[in-house]
Amino acid sequence: MNHSNIIMYTTEDGLTKIETTFEDDTVWLSIDQMAELFQRDKSTISRHIKNIFEEGELQRISVVANFATTAADGKTYNVDYYNLDVIISVGYRVKSHRGTQFRIWAMRILKEYMKKGFALDDDRLKRLGGGNYFDELLARIRDIRSSEKVFWRKVLEIYATSIDYDPSAESSILFFKQVQNKMHWAAHKHTAAEVIYQRADAEKDNMGLTSWASDTIRRPDVEIAKNYLTQQELDALNKIVTAYLDIAEVHALNQEPMYMKDWLETIDDYLKMTRRDILTSSGHISHKQALDKAHAEYTKYKNRLENTISPVEQDFIKSIGTLEEIADSDKK
């Protein structure tokens, strides 16, 4: 035991979906599995289960089963597993983003049941019981791989395949920045903020930038760390992103759901394997410091350009000088 599992994820259109495998018309999860599902520590889940029984919401004898389970150390232990009734009750008590996701899903199903007298999962009927989460995930990863998007957008889309990803959550933005900085550090020993702060220079050609969006350098261009990187550094980043895609596909093929925190561990494992330096801090320069420096240098750069005679102006001055010489010679 145990073949039961629950996967809760947010679809690309923002709906919360749950897929599960049933055994004997229910689902059995251990405390460890519920802690993973709801992204809370085991002590929190245990406390909720204890309260559920003490308050008489459920009777322990009818919702708990003890199964022999092989642990990671290869030994077999007797472990308590809790059925779907307990899982639902815990889902309504736990305070976490995952708990909120669960309640949104449950409320939608309950409203459908109250309106119609039944709740119909059309997707499950179409699949005749076969889950399609990992099929969708594989298709999504392969779409990302074949896209023409720049690599940071690819990383963001890989990251968005996490089953606890929420684009509006502050934690999602923070985690993505951490992954981004780990990749930058592995490629050139600087965070994104440090690259901007150290390389933005009004006195350098093109303000130190190696690439920008349009014909002329604009303020948004100087705020992007990638725009300061050499071709060698860009190649290193591309290789890391390609490896990230490979890892994501392997996890999907093995039907291993990935949480946001798993991607941080995955990038560290990959960097260790390739003997690259691993970023363990947030760096020495803040995002605000980097932008302030870039904006100040950009202002100086623009002023320098305005006070410098452009090639077009130089040609015009030369042509005026030539015309004056011709006019003088005609007078003679």
Residue frames relative to the residue before (quaternion, step in Angstrom):
aa qw qx qy qz dx dy dz
M 1.0000 0.0000 0.0000 0.0000 0.00 0.00 0.00
N 0.7983 -0.0397 -0.5769 -0.1683 1.96 -2.14 1.04
H 0.2394 -0.7901 0.5484 0.1329 3.58 -0.85 0.96
S 0.4887 0.6536 -0.4404 0.3743 3.59 1.26 -0.07
N 0.0973 0.7790 -0.6156 0.0694 3.52 -1.16 0.63
I 0.1389 -0.7574 0.6298 0.1019 3.54 -1.23 0.52
I 0.0768 -0.7675 0.6354 0.0359 3.55 -0.95 0.92
M 0.0652 -0.7810 0.6211 0.0062 3.56 -0.74 1.08
Y 0.1241 0.8081 -0.5610 0.1298 3.57 -0.69 1.03
T 0.4141 -0.6769 0.5494 0.2619 3.53 -1.33 0.33
T 0.3788 -0.7259 0.5283 0.2247 3.57 -0.79 1.02
E 0.6776 -0.5055 0.3414 0.4108 3.58 -1.27 0.30
D 0.6841 0.4523 -0.2924 0.4919 3.60 1.18 -0.45
G 0.6467 -0.5941 0.2933 0.3779 3.58 1.27 0.39
L 0.5377 0.6205 -0.4141 0.3929 3.62 1.23 0.02
T 0.3829 -0.6819 0.5687 0.2548 3.56 -1.14 0.68
K 0.0336 -0.7927 0.6087 -0.0013 3.57 -0.89 0.96
I 0.1638 -0.7648 0.6155 0.0973 3.52 -1.22 0.59
E 0.0512 -0.7661 0.6401 0.0283 3.53 -0.99 0.90
T 0.0305 0.8108 -0.5818 0.0573 3.56 -0.99 0.80
T 0.3073 -0.6968 0.6065 0.2285 3.52 -1.33 0.32
F 0.2781 -0.7934 0.5272 0.1234 3.56 -0.84 1.03
E 0.0849 -0.7387 0.6644 0.0752 3.52 -1.28 0.59
D 0.8339 -0.0538 -0.0109 0.5491 3.58 -0.65 1.15
D 0.6943 -0.5241 0.2608 0.4186 3.57 0.89 1.08
T 0.7350 0.2962 -0.2641 0.5499 3.61 1.09 0.50
V 0.3930 -0.6714 0.5646 0.2757 3.55 -1.35 -0.10
W 0.1548 -0.7853 0.5944 0.0775 3.57 -0.95 0.86
L 0.0384 0.7900 -0.6097 0.0517 3.57 -0.75 1.09
S 0.4143 -0.6726 0.5519 0.2673 3.55 -1.16 0.67
I 0.6759 -0.4531 0.3645 0.4528 3.58 -1.27 0.08
D 0.6095 0.5550 -0.3459 0.4482 3.60 1.04 -0.77
Q 0.6870 0.4876 -0.2836 0.4581 3.57 0.90 -0.95
M 0.6485 0.4989 -0.3210 0.4770 3.59 1.03 -0.74
A 0.6084 0.5439 -0.3486 0.4610 3.58 1.06 -0.71
E 0.6516 0.4988 -0.2983 0.4876 3.57 1.05 -0.79
L 0.6502 0.5392 -0.3120 0.4349 3.57 0.92 -0.93
F 0.7973 0.3001 -0.1386 0.5050 3.57 0.81 -1.03
Q 0.3829 -0.7646 0.4494 0.2585 3.60 1.34 0.08
R 0.5047 0.5646 -0.4718 0.4516 3.54 0.85 1.14
D 0.5649 -0.5978 0.4183 0.3854 3.59 -1.14 0.38
K 0.6874 -0.5220 0.3252 0.3863 3.55 -1.26 0.51
S 0.6254 0.5559 -0.3511 0.4203 3.59 1.01 -0.73
T 0.6249 0.5340 -0.3331 0.4621 3.59 1.09 -0.71
I 0.6621 0.4943 -0.3035 0.4746 3.58 0.92 -0.92
S 0.6432 0.5279 -0.3204 0.4527 3.60 0.95 -0.88
R 0.6496 0.5212 -0.3197 0.4519 3.58 0.97 -0.84
H 0.6525 0.5083 -0.3163 0.4645 3.58 0.96 -0.85
I 0.6516 0.5104 -0.3178 0.4625 3.60 0.94 -0.87
K 0.6279 0.5376 -0.3254 0.4592 3.58 0.98 -0.87
N 0.6806 0.4863 -0.2864 0.4672 3.60 0.92 -0.91
I 0.6004 0.5668 -0.3509 0.4417 3.59 1.07 -0.74
F 0.6959 0.4533 -0.2669 0.4889 3.58 0.94 -0.90
E 0.6723 0.5110 -0.3070 0.4389 3.60 0.90 -0.90
E 0.7000 0.4555 -0.2655 0.4817 3.59 1.08 -0.70
G 0.4910 -0.6998 0.4030 0.3268 3.58 1.30 -0.01
E 0.3380 0.7534 -0.4998 0.2615 3.58 1.23 0.34
L 0.7783 0.0184 0.0042 0.6276 3.57 1.10 -0.79
Q 0.3862 -0.6929 0.5570 0.2459 3.55 -1.26 0.50
R 0.5185 -0.6899 0.4136 0.2901 3.56 -0.65 1.17
I 0.6610 0.5572 -0.3244 0.3840 3.58 0.84 -0.94
S 0.7414 0.4256 -0.2304 0.4648 3.58 1.09 -0.66
V 0.7651 0.3786 -0.1928 0.4840 3.61 1.20 -0.28
V 0.6932 0.4266 -0.2677 0.5157 3.61 1.27 -0.02
A 0.0127 -0.7762 0.6303 -0.0031 3.56 -1.04 0.84
N 0.3055 -0.7503 0.5628 0.1643 3.55 -1.10 0.72
F 0.0161 -0.8163 0.5760 -0.0417 3.56 -0.67 1.15
A 0.4739 -0.6212 0.5379 0.3165 3.54 -1.19 0.60
T 0.0164 -0.8213 0.5668 -0.0633 3.56 -0.69 1.14
T 0.3484 -0.7262 0.5554 0.2066 3.56 -0.94 0.93
A 0.2802 -0.7850 0.5360 0.1339 3.57 -0.67 1.13
A 0.7276 -0.4346 0.3086 0.4318 3.55 -1.34 0.07
D 0.6682 0.4998 -0.3054 0.4587 3.60 1.14 -0.55
G 0.5813 -0.6171 0.3537 0.3951 3.58 1.32 0.11
K 0.5951 0.5663 -0.3648 0.4383 3.59 1.25 -0.16
T 0.3932 -0.7123 0.5351 0.2275 3.55 -1.22 0.55
Y 0.0413 -0.7961 0.6034 -0.0210 3.54 -0.89 1.02
N 0.4251 -0.6463 0.5582 0.3000 3.55 -1.25 0.43
V 0.0336 -0.8227 0.5643 -0.0596 3.55 -0.58 1.21
D 0.4249 -0.6811 0.5340 0.2654 3.57 -1.06 0.78
Y 0.0889 -0.7654 0.6362 0.0380 3.53 -1.03 0.94
Y 0.2512 -0.7821 0.5613 0.1005 3.55 -1.06 0.84
N 0.4265 -0.7428 0.4571 0.2397 3.55 -0.89 0.94
L 0.7885 -0.3704 0.2280 0.4349 3.55 -1.37 0.04
D 0.5923 0.5769 -0.3718 0.4221 3.60 1.06 -0.68
V 0.6741 0.4805 -0.2897 0.4804 3.57 0.94 -0.91
I 0.6358 0.5455 -0.3288 0.4360 3.58 0.92 -0.91
I 0.6635 0.4938 -0.2998 0.4754 3.59 0.95 -0.89
S 0.6542 0.5165 -0.3146 0.4541 3.60 0.94 -0.87
V 0.6436 0.5016 -0.3180 0.4828 3.58 0.99 -0.82
G 0.6365 0.5587 -0.3198 0.4248 3.58 0.98 -0.87
Y 0.6875 0.4653 -0.2761 0.4845 3.57 1.13 -0.64
R 0.6967 0.4620 -0.2715 0.4769 3.59 1.23 -0.23
V 0.6524 0.5679 -0.3295 0.3785 3.56 0.96 -0.83
K 0.2617 -0.7615 0.5770 0.1368 3.56 -0.99 0.90
S 0.4233 0.6395 -0.5371 0.3514 3.53 -0.23 1.33
H 0.6666 -0.4749 0.3723 0.4375 3.55 -1.27 0.22
R 0.6499 0.5165 -0.3137 0.4610 3.56 1.03 -0.81
G 0.6185 0.5338 -0.3400 0.4658 3.57 1.07 -0.69
T 0.6349 0.5205 -0.3179 0.4743 3.57 1.03 -0.81
Q 0.6204 0.5400 -0.3320 0.4619 3.57 0.98 -0.86
F 0.6611 0.5201 -0.2990 0.4506 3.54 0.91 -0.98
R 0.6878 0.4864 -0.2927 0.4524 3.59 0.87 -0.92
I 0.5984 0.5451 -0.3569 0.4662 3.60 1.10 -0.65
W 0.6568 0.4999 -0.3016 0.4772 3.56 0.95 -0.92
A 0.6827 0.4987 -0.2953 0.4449 3.58 0.82 -1.01
M 0.6456 0.5217 -0.3239 0.4540 3.60 0.98 -0.80
R 0.6396 0.5229 -0.3293 0.4572 3.58 1.00 -0.80
I 0.6644 0.4925 -0.2982 0.4765 3.58 0.96 -0.89
L 0.6583 0.5185 -0.3087 0.4500 3.58 0.97 -0.89
K 0.6456 0.5162 -0.3234 0.4606 3.61 0.96 -0.82
E 0.6358 0.5199 -0.3247 0.4690 3.57 1.04 -0.81
Y 0.6480 0.5239 -0.3109 0.4571 3.56 1.00 -0.87
M 0.6817 0.4953 -0.2904 0.4535 3.60 0.92 -0.93
K 0.6701 0.4953 -0.3006 0.4639 3.60 1.06 -0.69
K 0.8105 0.3048 -0.1181 0.4861 3.56 0.88 -1.03
G 0.4646 -0.6512 0.4713 0.3715 3.56 1.16 -0.52
F 0.7703 0.1133 -0.1052 0.6186 3.58 1.31 0.01
A 0.2701 -0.7308 0.6001 0.1813 3.56 -1.27 0.40
L 0.1246 -0.8291 0.5446 0.0209 3.55 -0.49 1.22
D 0.2072 -0.7587 0.6080 0.1088 3.57 -0.80 1.04
D 0.2684 -0.8126 0.4975 0.1422 3.58 0.03 1.33
D 0.6368 0.5413 -0.3375 0.4330 3.59 0.96 -0.86
R 0.6708 0.4997 -0.3081 0.4533 3.57 0.93 -0.90
L 0.6352 0.5221 -0.3373 0.4584 3.59 1.00 -0.76
K 0.6450 0.5232 -0.3232 0.4536 3.58 0.97 -0.83
R 0.7160 0.4379 -0.2484 0.4836 3.58 1.06 -0.77
L 0.3253 -0.7648 0.4885 0.2657 3.57 1.31 -0.18
G 0.7845 -0.3583 0.1690 0.4771 3.55 0.88 0.98
G 0.6276 0.5486 -0.3525 0.4254 3.61 1.16 -0.22
G 0.4204 -0.7245 0.4871 0.2470 3.60 -0.73 1.03
N 0.1902 -0.8065 0.5500 0.1041 3.57 -1.04 0.71
Y 0.3301 0.7670 -0.5015 0.2261 3.61 1.22 0.16
F 0.7321 0.4293 -0.2539 0.4640 3.58 0.76 -1.01
D 0.5779 0.5518 -0.3791 0.4667 3.60 1.16 -0.50
E 0.6588 0.4956 -0.2988 0.4806 3.57 0.96 -0.90
L 0.6444 0.5368 -0.3162 0.4434 3.56 1.00 -0.87
L 0.6497 0.5123 -0.3131 0.4663 3.59 0.93 -0.88
A 0.6547 0.5106 -0.3110 0.4624 3.57 0.93 -0.91
R 0.6537 0.5220 -0.3053 0.4550 3.55 1.01 -0.85
I 0.6535 0.5084 -0.3119 0.4661 3.60 0.95 -0.89
R 0.6768 0.4895 -0.2969 0.4628 3.58 0.93 -0.84
D 0.5982 0.5372 -0.3558 0.4764 3.58 1.15 -0.55
I 0.6343 0.5252 -0.3230 0.4663 3.58 1.01 -0.84
R 0.6515 0.5388 -0.3109 0.4343 3.58 0.93 -0.96
S 0.7503 0.4151 -0.2172 0.4665 3.58 0.90 -0.92
S 0.5260 0.6548 -0.4116 0.3538 3.60 1.24 -0.19
E 0.4735 -0.6671 0.5045 0.2762 3.53 -1.31 0.38
K 0.3825 0.7491 -0.4711 0.2657 3.58 1.24 0.19
V 0.5498 -0.5923 0.4637 0.3632 3.56 -1.17 0.59
F 0.6711 -0.5861 0.2673 0.3670 3.55 -1.06 0.74
W 0.6127 0.5412 -0.3938 0.4203 3.66 1.00 -0.52
R 0.6368 0.5037 -0.3334 0.4791 3.57 1.07 -0.66
K 0.6118 0.5291 -0.3520 0.4709 3.58 1.11 -0.59
V 0.6386 0.5198 -0.3274 0.4635 3.58 0.97 -0.86
L 0.6500 0.5205 -0.3168 0.4541 3.58 0.93 -0.89
E 0.6796 0.4824 -0.2964 0.4663 3.58 0.96 -0.82
I 0.5975 0.5251 -0.3639 0.4846 3.60 1.09 -0.61
Y 0.6656 0.5213 -0.2894 0.4488 3.52 0.91 -1.02
A 0.6529 0.5336 -0.3030 0.4441 3.58 1.08 -0.78
T 0.5738 0.5759 -0.3955 0.4274 3.61 1.22 -0.13
S 0.4247 0.6875 -0.4771 0.3456 3.62 1.26 -0.07
I 0.4780 -0.7118 0.4268 0.2876 3.57 -0.85 0.91
D 0.7103 0.3816 -0.2771 0.5225 3.61 1.24 -0.18
Y 0.3619 0.7522 -0.4792 0.2714 3.60 1.24 0.39
D 0.0300 0.7608 -0.6469 0.0412 3.55 -1.02 0.90
P 0.3847 -0.7704 0.4509 0.2348 3.62 -0.34 1.18
S 0.6862 0.4866 -0.2885 0.4573 3.59 1.14 -0.53
A 0.5770 0.6075 -0.3752 0.3964 3.60 1.24 -0.28
E 0.5244 -0.6456 0.4599 0.3109 3.58 -0.98 0.87
S 0.6080 0.5704 -0.3504 0.4269 3.58 1.09 -0.70
S 0.6170 0.5496 -0.3466 0.4440 3.60 1.07 -0.69
I 0.6575 0.5003 -0.3032 0.4749 3.57 0.95 -0.89
L 0.6581 0.5190 -0.3032 0.4534 3.58 0.95 -0.91
F 0.6669 0.5024 -0.3051 0.4579 3.59 0.89 -0.93
F 0.6456 0.5169 -0.3294 0.4555 3.59 0.94 -0.83
K 0.6472 0.5115 -0.3209 0.4653 3.60 0.97 -0.81
Q 0.6281 0.5337 -0.3361 0.4557 3.59 1.06 -0.74
V 0.6540 0.4966 -0.3087 0.4800 3.58 0.93 -0.90
Q 0.6423 0.5351 -0.3140 0.4500 3.57 0.94 -0.92
N 0.6900 0.4785 -0.2824 0.4639 3.59 0.89 -0.91
K 0.6089 0.5429 -0.3525 0.4585 3.59 1.07 -0.69
M 0.6593 0.4995 -0.3052 0.4719 3.59 1.01 -0.81
H 0.6273 0.5253 -0.3301 0.4708 3.58 0.98 -0.83
W 0.6735 0.5115 -0.2985 0.4423 3.57 0.83 -1.01
A 0.6566 0.5179 -0.3105 0.4519 3.57 0.95 -0.85
A 0.7009 0.4823 -0.2674 0.4524 3.58 1.06 -0.73
H 0.8512 0.0098 0.0423 0.5230 3.61 0.92 -0.81
K 0.5425 -0.6819 0.3668 0.3259 3.61 1.24 0.49
H 0.6656 0.4217 -0.3308 0.5194 3.59 1.12 0.64
T 0.4459 -0.6223 0.5527 0.3292 3.56 -1.24 0.44
A 0.6944 -0.4517 0.3399 0.4452 3.58 -1.28 0.18
A 0.6649 0.5060 -0.3058 0.4565 3.60 0.92 -0.90
E 0.6540 0.5205 -0.3144 0.4499 3.59 0.98 -0.83
V 0.6133 0.5471 -0.3476 0.4513 3.59 1.02 -0.76
I 0.6728 0.4917 -0.2952 0.4674 3.57 0.84 -1.00
Y 0.6834 0.5117 -0.2868 0.4346 3.56 0.82 -1.05
Q 0.7432 0.4345 -0.2299 0.4539 3.59 0.87 -0.94
R 0.7802 0.3875 -0.1916 0.4522 3.60 1.00 -0.72
A 0.5483 0.5834 -0.4187 0.4287 3.62 1.18 -0.28
D 0.1666 0.7962 -0.5513 0.1856 3.60 -0.46 1.22
A 0.3960 -0.7606 0.4705 0.2080 3.56 -0.47 1.24
E 0.6701 0.5220 -0.2982 0.4355 3.60 1.14 -0.60
K 0.6193 0.5500 -0.3471 0.4398 3.59 1.23 -0.31
D 0.6165 -0.5075 0.4358 0.4153 3.54 -1.28 0.35
N 0.8508 0.0463 -0.0758 0.5180 3.57 -0.94 0.95
M 0.5632 -0.6431 0.3524 0.3809 3.56 1.22 0.63
G 0.6746 -0.4952 0.2897 0.4646 3.59 1.22 0.44
L 0.5208 0.6409 -0.4151 0.3818 3.58 1.27 -0.07
T 0.2831 -0.7463 0.5774 0.1720 3.56 -1.18 0.63
S 0.7881 0.0618 -0.0574 0.6097 3.59 1.28 -0.26
W 0.0299 0.7758 -0.6298 0.0252 3.56 -1.23 0.54
A 0.6824 -0.5811 0.2913 0.3343 3.54 -1.21 0.58
S 0.8231 0.1611 -0.0610 0.5412 3.62 0.84 -0.89
D 0.7833 -0.3312 0.2249 0.4755 3.57 -1.23 -0.33
T 0.7854 0.2097 -0.1098 0.5720 3.56 1.05 -0.75
I 0.5403 -0.6161 0.4636 0.3370 3.56 -1.19 0.55
R 0.1013 -0.7921 0.6014 0.0253 3.55 -0.84 1.04
R 0.7354 -0.4538 0.2897 0.4114 3.54 -1.31 0.38
P 0.6680 0.4932 -0.3370 0.4438 3.69 0.82 -0.79
D 0.5928 0.5937 -0.3678 0.4011 3.61 1.09 -0.63
V 0.7012 0.4872 -0.2788 0.4396 3.59 0.96 -0.86
E 0.6191 0.5601 -0.3331 0.4383 3.61 1.29 -0.17
I 0.6551 0.5192 -0.2932 0.4640 3.61 1.30 -0.18
A 0.4382 -0.7335 0.4569 0.2474 3.58 -0.54 1.18
K 0.6205 0.5769 -0.3445 0.4043 3.58 0.96 -0.85
N 0.6315 0.5742 -0.3297 0.4036 3.59 1.08 -0.68
Y 0.6760 0.4769 -0.2887 0.4820 3.61 1.27 -0.25
L 0.5614 0.6573 -0.3716 0.3387 3.60 1.23 -0.24
T 0.4808 -0.6313 0.5258 0.3063 3.53 -1.25 0.57
Q 0.6720 -0.4899 0.3544 0.4276 3.56 -1.26 0.25
Q 0.6237 0.5418 -0.3363 0.4522 3.58 1.04 -0.76
E 0.6662 0.4930 -0.2963 0.4746 3.58 0.97 -0.84
L 0.6339 0.5213 -0.3231 0.4711 3.58 1.04 -0.75
D 0.6334 0.5272 -0.3273 0.4624 3.58 1.01 -0.80
A 0.6381 0.5258 -0.3246 0.4593 3.59 1.00 -0.83
L 0.6536 0.5068 -0.3098 0.4690 3.59 0.96 -0.84
N 0.6417 0.5325 -0.3225 0.4480 3.57 0.96 -0.85
K 0.6423 0.5228 -0.3233 0.4578 3.58 1.00 -0.80
I 0.6470 0.5131 -0.3190 0.4651 3.60 1.00 -0.82
V 0.6559 0.5065 -0.3118 0.4648 3.60 0.96 -0.85
T 0.6288 0.5283 -0.3331 0.4633 3.58 1.01 -0.80
A 0.6453 0.5076 -0.3155 0.4758 3.58 1.00 -0.83
Y 0.6089 0.5602 -0.3366 0.4496 3.57 1.06 -0.78
L 0.6467 0.5112 -0.3043 0.4774 3.57 1.01 -0.85
D 0.6368 0.5267 -0.3238 0.4607 3.58 0.98 -0.85
I 0.6650 0.5040 -0.2994 0.4627 3.57 0.92 -0.96
A 0.6392 0.5316 -0.3230 0.4522 3.58 0.96 -0.88
E 0.6709 0.4983 -0.3020 0.4587 3.57 0.95 -0.85
V 0.6281 0.5314 -0.3358 0.4586 3.60 1.01 -0.78
H 0.6476 0.5122 -0.3185 0.4657 3.60 0.94 -0.87
A 0.6628 0.5006 -0.3077 0.4642 3.58 0.96 -0.84
L 0.6449 0.5165 -0.3197 0.4638 3.60 0.98 -0.82
N 0.7054 0.4362 -0.2503 0.4994 3.58 1.08 -0.73
Q 0.3806 -0.7495 0.4513 0.2995 3.56 1.37 0.02
E 0.3756 0.6916 -0.5083 0.3497 3.54 0.90 1.06
P 0.3112 -0.7612 0.5335 0.1977 3.62 -0.42 1.13
M 0.2323 -0.7807 0.5694 0.1114 3.58 -1.01 0.84
Y 0.2275 -0.7411 0.6187 0.1278 3.53 -0.95 0.98
M 0.6976 -0.4684 0.3227 0.4357 3.59 -1.24 0.30
K 0.6702 0.5086 -0.3079 0.4442 3.59 0.88 -0.92
D 0.5890 0.5907 -0.3676 0.4112 3.60 1.14 -0.60
W 0.6431 0.5365 -0.3366 0.4304 3.58 1.04 -0.70
L 0.6039 0.5321 -0.3605 0.4713 3.60 1.12 -0.56
E 0.6578 0.4951 -0.3008 0.4814 3.57 0.98 -0.87
T 0.6414 0.5439 -0.3189 0.4372 3.57 1.02 -0.85
I 0.6767 0.4783 -0.3099 0.4661 3.59 0.88 -0.88
D 0.6251 0.5257 -0.3411 0.4654 3.62 1.04 -0.70
D 0.6499 0.5176 -0.3157 0.4582 3.59 0.95 -0.89
Y 0.6572 0.5073 -0.3095 0.4637 3.58 0.95 -0.87
L 0.6778 0.4969 -0.2967 0.4533 3.59 0.90 -0.91
K 0.6084 0.5321 -0.3458 0.4766 3.59 1.11 -0.68
M 0.6640 0.5225 -0.3006 0.4425 3.55 0.91 -0.97
T 0.7442 0.3741 -0.2108 0.5116 3.59 1.03 -0.78
R 0.4508 -0.7393 0.4052 0.2932 3.57 1.37 0.32
R 0.3879 0.6857 -0.5117 0.3428 3.53 0.93 0.93
D 0.5833 -0.5755 0.4385 0.3691 3.55 -1.22 0.48
I 0.2502 -0.7733 0.5693 0.1234 3.56 -1.03 0.85
L 0.3936 -0.7121 0.5360 0.2252 3.56 -0.85 1.00
T 0.0888 -0.8223 0.5618 0.0165 3.58 -0.71 1.07
S 0.7195 0.3420 -0.2376 0.5558 3.59 1.29 0.06
S 0.5939 -0.5646 0.4226 0.3873 3.57 -1.27 -0.13
G 0.6022 -0.5715 0.3545 0.4302 3.59 1.28 0.15
H 0.5704 -0.6298 0.4297 0.3055 3.56 -1.34 0.20
I 0.7334 0.3527 -0.2048 0.5439 3.58 1.24 -0.34
S 0.3609 -0.7326 0.5338 0.2194 3.58 -0.88 0.92
H 0.6599 -0.4958 0.3847 0.4132 3.55 -1.28 0.34
K 0.6551 0.5169 -0.3125 0.4539 3.60 0.96 -0.85
Q 0.6359 0.5245 -0.3304 0.4598 3.60 0.96 -0.84
A 0.6541 0.5224 -0.3084 0.4518 3.56 0.97 -0.89
L 0.6849 0.4783 -0.2905 0.4665 3.59 0.88 -0.92
D 0.6244 0.5372 -0.3417 0.4526 3.60 0.99 -0.80
K 0.6637 0.4913 -0.3017 0.4765 3.59 0.95 -0.91
A 0.6632 0.5124 -0.3096 0.4492 3.61 0.88 -0.92
H 0.6691 0.4969 -0.3037 0.4617 3.59 0.93 -0.87
A 0.6432 0.5175 -0.3206 0.4644 3.59 1.00 -0.80
E 0.6685 0.4872 -0.2929 0.4795 3.59 0.95 -0.88
Y 0.6250 0.5407 -0.3376 0.4505 3.58 1.05 -0.74
T 0.6345 0.5231 -0.3275 0.4653 3.59 0.99 -0.83
K 0.6628 0.4909 -0.2997 0.4794 3.60 0.94 -0.89
Y 0.6354 0.5425 -0.3176 0.4485 3.56 1.02 -0.85
K 0.6635 0.4970 -0.3026 0.4702 3.59 0.94 -0.91
N 0.6449 0.5172 -0.3179 0.4642 3.59 0.99 -0.82
R 0.6397 0.5270 -0.3231 0.4569 3.57 1.01 -0.82
L 0.6526 0.5151 -0.3112 0.4603 3.57 0.99 -0.85
E 0.6589 0.5220 -0.3093 0.4446 3.55 0.99 -0.87
N 0.7214 0.4183 -0.2355 0.4991 3.58 1.13 -0.63
T 0.6192 0.5150 -0.3393 0.4861 3.56 1.31 0.09
I 0.4334 -0.6883 0.5114 0.2773 3.56 -0.92 0.87
S 0.3726 -0.7494 0.5087 0.2020 3.55 -0.69 1.11
P 0.6681 -0.4931 0.3639 0.4220 3.62 -1.22 0.33
V 0.6312 0.5291 -0.3342 0.4582 3.60 1.03 -0.77
E 0.6622 0.4968 -0.2995 0.4743 3.55 0.98 -0.91
Q 0.6267 0.5396 -0.3357 0.4510 3.58 1.03 -0.80
D 0.6480 0.5113 -0.3119 0.4705 3.58 0.98 -0.87
F 0.6456 0.5281 -0.3178 0.4510 3.54 1.03 -0.87
I 0.6505 0.5162 -0.3079 0.4644 3.59 0.99 -0.91
K 0.6347 0.5312 -0.3231 0.4589 3.57 1.02 -0.85
S 0.6725 0.4998 -0.3019 0.4549 3.55 0.94 -0.93
I 0.6165 0.5318 -0.3397 0.4708 3.60 1.08 -0.72
G 0.6501 0.5232 -0.3080 0.4569 3.56 1.00 -0.90
T 0.6429 0.5240 -0.3156 0.4610 3.56 1.00 -0.84
L 0.6526 0.5186 -0.3059 0.4600 3.57 0.97 -0.89
E 0.6463 0.5180 -0.3170 0.4619 3.58 1.03 -0.80
E 0.6333 0.5268 -0.3261 0.4637 3.57 1.07 -0.80
I 0.6455 0.5171 -0.3158 0.4650 3.57 1.00 -0.86
A 0.6502 0.5228 -0.3131 0.4538 3.56 0.98 -0.89
D 0.6503 0.5185 -0.3128 0.4587 3.58 1.00 -0.85
S 0.6670 0.5023 -0.3064 0.4570 3.58 0.97 -0.87
D 0.6219 0.5436 -0.3413 0.4487 3.60 1.09 -0.66
K 0.6284 0.5434 -0.3321 0.4467 3.54 1.10 -0.74
K 0.6490 0.4993 -0.3174 0.4783 3.54 1.12 -0.69
